[in-house]
Amino acid sequence: MLNRLVGMLSGKPDKVAPQVNKAVLAEADKAPATAEPQAEAGKAPSVMRREAMLGREQRVAGYTFMLRRTPESADDAALPDVQRLYDETLLDNLQRMDITRLLGQRLAFVPISTATLLESRIDDWPAAGTVWVLKLDAHTHIGEALLARLEALKTQGFQFAVEADDVVHPDRHNLLQLASHVLMDVSGEDIPAITAQMAVVSKVAPGKHFVAMGVQTLEAFHMCHKLQFALFMGPFITRREKLDTPTVGPSRAKVLDLMNRVRTGAEQPELAEQFRHDPALSMRLLRYVNSPGMGLMNKVGGIEQALMVMGQDKLYRWLTLVLFTGGQAQSLDQAVLENALARGRMAERLAGRALSAKARDEIFVAGLFSLLDVVMNMPMEQLLKQVSLPEDISEAILHQRGPYAPYLAVAVACENDEQASMAALAKQIGREIVEINVAHMDALLWAQQLSDV
């Protein structure tokens, strides 16, 4: 997988992700505090939130996209006018983010009301990879017009997802038949109730893909995996599991030692000697340096020459990524890596020209390290004691302080609803909401291209 990182580590990231939409961010980089891409009148953009969905092979298969909630937004969510405005804002944001770039590589689950599905704008939406999550309640009318509309959209290639609780009544079995995915809340981990509901759905409409929502722990994920769920979402992906005796394996310990030597200015002969003590790591370095993306005219055959080609900064980034992929592989390492890459890339892009190239590089590392404790099963405080990092990186990760903290906070806020006001964070980094959403989609696309092996 590390060979896919050539563009990033060689300072040419756009060659890795050629479809990235750069128009908004390019202008913002010139004047990050004043650039303001125009939204349609009366439709102020809102910050998008995503949640990853894992497939049975434990890799990211798709994302569900939502608007970040505010404390007061839930009160009127069921009102038709509020639902319509929510749908319009969500779809407008996804269009500005150019979600088409992500579809085909990942599924996009988009919650939408049945009333919005009847609108003509849906006909122009990209069908491949789009899964409309139907928002239903007890008052939603399931008439012939709606069923005919869903049939027509299904013929175009759209898919639909419904929550199991919303379609168990016989009056809604026709709707269940049209769905490809059935969402089930498994947060209670009530196996008899889960299996009973799956049996009811399968009897009425066989062959549906079940999606486990609210998976809290890795143990719960394995339970749902045995129950033949197709997709899984919940905090288990980046959850910090508590370990009694966390340890670092010998392979990752070697990488941490090399990172410390690089950070403290070790000379190439010293670094080369350390690589020679680890033939597997030396082979990976030579394979990477000689990969086509590096663009070398002649093959590199020696460790010292490879280190000279890499340079200290690129070597440090490469070693950081090896920490995710170079140890005893855990079941969710690839999914965590994709999320960490998206965090780092988004924070780096938002920094634009407001910060130096060195600072942007360190912001990217901060994004990666922010989830390294999940992969290595160690408390972050203990992990950071074993690697020499600039103080600004450590402060951002551990205490959410310092110049890098707001950029990292914005990237994390796009994954949940628990962060401080996004408007305040956007103002702090001199970015508009539209710019944040574009950077978000760019980062997701870039990360999935790199992590798809």
Secondary structure, DSSP 8 states (H G I E B T S, - for coil): -GGGGHHHHTT-GGGTSTT---HHHHHHHHSTTT------TT-----EEEEEEE-TTSSEEEEEEEE---TTTTTTTTSHHHHHHHHHHHHHHHHHTTGGGTBTTBEEEEEEEHHHHTSGGGGGS--TTEEEEEE--TT----HHHHHHHHHHHHHT-EEEEEHHHH-SGGGHHHHHH-SEEEEE-TT--HHHHHHHHHHHHHHSTT-EEEEE---SHHHHHHHHHTT-SEE-SGGGS-----SS----HHHHHHHHHHHHHHTT--HHHHHHHHHT-HHHHHHHHHHHTSGGG--SS---SHHHHHHHHHHHHHHHHHHHHHHHSSS--TTHHHHHHHHHHHHHHHHHHHTTTS-HHHHHHHHHHHHHTTHHHHHTS-HHHHHTTS---HHHHHHHHHS-STTHHHHHHHHHTT-S-SS-HHHHHHHHT--HHHHHHHHHHHHHHHHHHH--
